Amino acid sequence: MSPSAASASLADDLALALRLADAADAESMARFDRADLEIGQKADRSHVTAADLAAERAIREIIAAERPDDAIFGEEYGATSSAARRWIVDPIDGTANYLRGVPAWGTMIALEIDGVVSAGVVSMPAMGRRWWAASGMGAWTLAGGEPRTIAVSGVDRLDEASLSFQSIAQWRDAGHLDALLTLQGRVWRDRAYGDVWSYMLLAEGRVDIVGEFDVKEYDIAAAAAIVREAGGRFTSFEGSDSLDTLSALATNGRLHDATLDALHGRTP
């Protein structure tokens, strides 16, 4: 396939991903903040709602109809057969927020081609926000007006950086709370914005470092596509580019090596 043909194909895939987000939004918003929301627990004791299930079903139905040869890996219904093209889906990232009526939750949809995440969409309909990106096409957002491009910050010093660490419990349970406290002591400010929103704030240049643990590919794939296309870096806690290591570290790129050094007690 020629470069121009590949770009056209990826543009079609991104357009489909945006329509998938529309379908998921319709399902999740119809149930959001309702007193009769059905809530259950998975085997790992994490919550799942009727909205999680309905949103993923809506996404899968469209993919099955329009990309029948593509594989799907979703949080709620698992993986289909393997293929060179794989859709990675988290129907509601931030289910704990969703079931409490907190608007900071979102749908994450990514497309992986030959092992590389090539496109991603994040939609947070309760906040009226959406972000998307595809390889070579830039990163974009929509917040009520016209789409606009986004980029990570130009901050290049830890003592001027804003850190979102997701949760103390994650870092403690992973055995890295001391590393977090070391990094926290070197940055300008720290907050736990939480879940996918942290990464989108990073992609927009509003946060400079995001780190978390106990994450699956569907928790981070779409965010990784957007952060990278916005000019940032997205690796594991150890610095690997792989998304299946159960950890994530995203920065504006300029701060990545210094952040890894601080977390691992290395002298620059």
Secondary structure, DSSP 8 states (H G I E B T S, - for coil): --HHHHHHHHHHHHHHHHHHHHHHHHHHHHHTT-TT--EEE-TTS-EEEHHHHHHHHHHHHHHHHH-TTSEEEETTTEE-S--SEEEEEEEEETHHHHHTT-S--EEEEEEEETTEEEEEEEEEGGGTEEEEEETTS-EEEESSSS-EE--------GGG-EEE-S-HHHHHHTT-HHHHHHHHTTSSEEE---HHHHHHHHHTTS-SEEEEES--HHHHHHHHHHHHHTT-EEE-TTS-S-S-SSEEEEE-STTHHHHHHHHTT---
